Amino acid sequence: MKVKKLITAAVCLSIVVLAAVSCSDSSISKADTSLPKDSSEPGGSSQEQSSGPPVIVKTESEPRVSQMENVKLLGRTYKSGEKLWLGLSGTGAEFEFTGKKLSVTMSGNDTDEDSLSRVGIYVDDELVKDVMLTSKSTAVDIEGKTDKSVNVKIIKLSEAQNSCCSIDNITVTEGTIVPTAEKAHKIEFIGDSMTCGYGVEDSDLTHNFSTASENCCKAFGVKTAKLLDADYSLVCYSGYGIVSGYSADGSKNTDDLVANYYEKYCYTAADGFDGIKPQTIAYDHGFQPDAIVINLGTNDSTYTGTDPQRLGEYTEKYVEFLKTVRSKNPKARIFCTLGTMGNTLYTAMNDAVQRYTMLTGDRNITSFELPVQDQMLDGIVVQGHPSEKTHSKDADIIAQKIKTDMGW
């Protein structure tokens, strides 16, 4: 639902700080971490990326800055000068690292504490660093292994509309980094707060939203991609919809529509990419998915209710959005779904899919209903959002649907 900012639960794990960095009211100071042996966290997505030669550093006294072509891009990342900007949930970089030490320098937009960019660094799918970023440079050092390659993912866990951040520098000591190989399949997830993982780490229902408790890697989209061993890209905003964003009074909210920004890098209310608003930059849709999952309608229902005319508006706008999505992704199979936080609009959504097919002749699309969350059995989190357990159940259903339809 719509983002509200009342609390901060910033999580600050061990990092090395090159410049003074604050998280909540306390200063973050140093601490290196050795690489873990086991893994547990979902994998990432990628944009089309060529594999360049590895960055090789011969001695500790000669660290060399890595080039961005030596990482695999995750989602809709944006290169500006030497910086790689991350806006949408799940954006980032991935690579294979062999060497003595890895250093990653990052920074973010200045904003209130509940809206800071949250970034996780995963080594072999285990979260080893969890950082809330301000505009002050933050450096994270990780001790490596010279005799073994490890997978490293730097992932933006929070959503774009609150703030953006950048990977400013990556260096290695006595080692190499090379891009992680592309996976066989690609999926794009288009959605709202559920796709963002809104509040998934805060089960205290007296709390309100904070980016510190948002984690897209614990939401159904990333979980689905992991089950299918697919690369993914997320396009999601809390409170957004098809005909109306979240409405507290039943009036139509046309500011918060996913269609407004689908053809842009993303939307943010913060400074953006070095002062450039990403909503002004056209996205080239270089990430061409094999499958697209659209989960939109929960926020629309706060406007439509059960009013027939308003339900018809939702159906009409959904058809228009499907045409836009298809124009940018001509080969993808589209999966439209709804239901976890309420199924009021499912019939209207299904009507949109059928009408779209009738108007265009495009049959590479389907719809299916997700079960309403079982709050008593699986719990809920901030503002009635799904728990991680519910997200896992949804991921199982969606993955099976894609697998069956596409023969993966």
N, C-alpha and C positions, 0 to 999 in steps of 0.2 A: 504494500500500500504506500501512501505518500510518505516521503522521508520527513521525519521530525527529529530534532536534535536536542536532547535534554541531558544525556549522560555521557560519560567517557569511561571506557573500560580498556584503555590502551594497553596492549600487550607489548612489552619491550624485552626481548631476549638478548643474549650476550652479543655485543658488537664492538668493533673498534671505531672510534670516532676521530676523524681527521680535524673536524672543527666542532665547536660547541653545538650540541644537538639536544633538544629537550623533547620529552614525551610526557604529557600531562604536566605536572609541576616539578618533576625531578629530572636531573641531568643524566644522560646515558653515558656510561664510560665503558672502557675496554673489556675484552675477553675473547680470546680465540677459542674455536671449537674444532676438535678432530672430527673427521668424517665418520658417519655412522655406518654400521654394517647391514642393517635390515631396512626394509622399506614398507610404507603403508599408505602413502598419499597418491591420489590420482595423477595421471599424466597430463600433458598439456596439448595445446593446439599449435598450428603453424600457418604462416602465410607462405606462398611459394618463395623458395629461397635457394640460391645456388650454393654449392659447397666450394668455398675457397680454400687455399692452402692453410694449414694450421699456423697459429702464431707461436713461434719458438723463442724461448728466452734461455740463454745459455748459462747465466750466472745470477745469483741473488742480487748482485750489485748492478745488474743490467735489466731491470724489469721493463717490459715493452707493452705499450697500450695495445689491446686487442682491437681488431677491426670488426665492425658490425656484420660484415659478410661472413664472419667466422662463427656466427651464432644462428640458430634457427629462430625465426620470428614467430611469436605466438599471438594470434589475433590481429587486430587492426592497430599495429604499432606505427609510429611516425618518426622518421629520421629528420633531425634538424641539426645541421652542423655535426658535431661529434656526439650529440645526445640522441638516445632512443627514447621517445616519449610514449608513455603508457596511459591510456584513458579508460577504456572499457574494462569491465571485470574480465579477468583471465588473460589480459595482454601481458607480454613479457618476452623473455629470451630463454633459449635452451641450448645446451652444448655438452660435449663430452670433454672432461678435463683430466689430464694426467700431469702431475707436477708436485712441487714442494708446497706452494701456497697460492691461493686464489684471493684476489682483492676486488671487491665490487663497490663502486662509489655511486650513490644515488641522492636525489633531492626531490622535493615535492612543492606543490602550491602552498602558499601561506593561507590558512583559513582557520576557522574555529576548531577546537580540539575534537569535537564529535565528527568532523568531516575530513580529517587528515587521511592521506593515502596510506593504506595498509599493504605491505609487500611481504611475501613469504619467499624464502630461499630454501629449495628442496635439494637434497643430495641423495641420489638413488631412491627418490620418492619419499624420503623422510624429511619433515620440516626441521631445519636446523637453525634458522633465523627468522624472526617475526618482528618487523620494524614498522613503526609509524613515522612518516616522513614529513619534515618541514622544508622550507627553502634552504636551510643550512645543510651543507654537504655532510652526508653520513657514509662512512666507509665500513664495510663488513669484510673481515679477514677469515678465511677458512683454511686450515691446514690440510694439505693433500697427501696423496700417496704416489710416490715416483714410479712404483712398479705396477700400478693398477689404474685403469680408466674408470671414472665415475660420471654418472649423469647429473647435471646441474640444471635446475629450472629456477628462474627468477620470475615470480608471478604476482601481478597486482590482484589482491584479494578483494578489494573494495571497488565500488562502482564509480563511473565517470562523473555523474552530475555533482557529486560532492567535491571532487578534486582530481587532479592529474599528477603524475610524477615522471621522473626520467632516470634512466640508467646513464650515468655520465661517463663512466670509465670502468674498464675491466682490465686487470693486469694479472699475469701469472709469473711465478718465480720458478725457474728451472723446469719448464714444462710446456705443454701445448693445450690449445683448445680447438675443437673442430665442431661444426654444426651436427646436431643430432639428425639422423636420417628421417625423411618423411615417412609417415605411416601409409598403409595401403588405402585407407578410407578417410574422408573428411566430412565433418558435420558442422553446420551452423545452427545455433540456438538463438531464437528471437523471443524475448519475453520481458517480464516485469521483475518485481522484487523477488519472486521465488527463484528465478534464474540467477539472480545476483547472490542468493544465499543470505538474504536479509535477516539479521538477528539470529542466525542459526546457532551461534555460540552463546546465546543469552536466554536462558529459560525463565528468568525472573520477569513475570508479567507486569510488574509495577514499573519496569524500565521502559524507556523509549529508545529510539534508534541511535546507534553510533557505528561509524565505520569500523571501530575496533572489534565489534562482534559480528561483522559481515564477512563471509568467506565463501566465495563462489566454488571453491574446490570441495565444499561439503554439500553443494546443491545438486539437484538431479541432472543438470546438463553435463557437468564435468564427470559425474559418476557414470552417466550413460556412455560417454565417450570412452571412459576407461574399460567398461564392460565389453565394448566393441573394438577395443584397441585402435581407436580412431583419433586423428587430430581434430581439434575443434576451434571454433571462434564463437564468442558470445556477444550478442547485441541486446543489452538489457538495461532497463531503468526502473527503479522503484516508483510506483504510482502511475506508470504509463499505461496507455491503452490504445484501442483502435479508433473509436469515435469520441471517447472522452477519457481523460485521465481521472485519477481519484477525485471524487467530489464529496465534500463533507455536507453539502446542503442540497444535493440533487441537481444542481445546475451543470450545464455542459462545460467541461474543461478541455478546451482544444489546444492549450499550450503544451500539455503533456501527452503527446501522441508519438509513438515509435516511428510512424511514417515521416514525421517532420525531420528526422535525423538519420534515417536508414541509409541514405545515399551520401552521408557525411561521415567523417571519422568517428565523431561522437558529439554529445552535448555535455557541457560543464557549466556550472554557475561560478566556478573559480577562475583563476588567471589563465588556465589552459597550457598551451605549449609555448613557453617563453613569451607569454603575453598574447600569443595568437590564439584566438578562440577556435577550437577544433571543429565546431559546428559551421565554420565558414570554409572549411577545407573539404573538397569533394573526395570521396573514397573511390579508388579505382577497382574495387572488388576483385583484387588479385587472388584472394582466397576463394577458390571455386569449389564449393562443397558437393559431395555426392548426395547428401541428404540434408534437409532443412527441417527443424522442428520449431513450430510456432505455438507458443502458449500465451495467449493474450485474451483478456475478457474479464478477468477478476475486477479490475478497476473500473472498466466500462459499466459493470453492473450497478455501481453506485450512482450512475446517471440513468441508466435504462430502467432499472427495476424490472417489473414485468409488463411495462407499458408497451403495447403492440407497435405503436408508431416508432418509439425509440429503439425497440428491438430491430425493427426494419432498418433504421439508420445504421445500427451496428453491422447488420448483414451487408448493406450497401458499401460501407466503408471498408469492410473486410475484403470484399471482392476487389475493390480498388487497390488495396494493399497487396493482395496476392498477385495482381498484374505487375506491380512494381517489383516485387520479389522475383517473379519469373523473368522479367526483363533483364535483371542483373545476374541471374543464375539459370541459364537456359537448359541445363542438363540435370539439375538436381531433382530428386523426388521430394515432394513437400508433404510433411506430416503435421496436421493441425490437431491440437489437443487442448483440453480444458477440463477442469473439475476439482482439482485438489482443494482449493479454498472456496468452492461453491460451483454448482453446475447450472445456475440460472440461465446462462447464455449458451449452453452447449447446443441446444436445438438451433438457435440463430446462427451459431458458428458453422454447424453442419450444413445449414441451408446455404450459407455463403460458399462453401466448398462446392456444393452441387450446382449452384448458380454460376460460379466461375467456370466450371467444366462445361456447362451448357453454352455459355457465351463464347468461350475460347476454343473448345474442343480439346483442351489440355486434360489428359487423364493421368498424368504423372503426379497425382496428388491424392491424398486420402485423409480421413479424419477418424479419431477414436477418442473415447471418453476416459479420463482418469477418475479413480474413486475419490470421493470426498474424504479428507483426512480424518482419521479416527483419533480424536483428541484424548479420549480416555486411555486408549491402549498405547498410543505412540507419543503423546504429549504435544505441546505446542510451544512456540517461543514468542519473542517480542511481538506485540500487537496481533496475536493470533496466527502468526506465520508457521509454516511447517517445520517440524523438528528434523534433525538429520536422519532419523529413522524413517520418517515419511518420505524424505527425499530419496532414500535408498530404495524404498518400495516403488516409487514412481520410476526411478531409473531402471529397475528390473523390467517393468511393464513396457517402457519406451524402447529399451534395448531389444527386447524380444520382438516387438512389433517391427522395428527396423530390420532386424536379422531375418525375420520371416519374409517380409516384403521384398527385401533386396538380395536375399540369398547370401548374406555375409557369414 
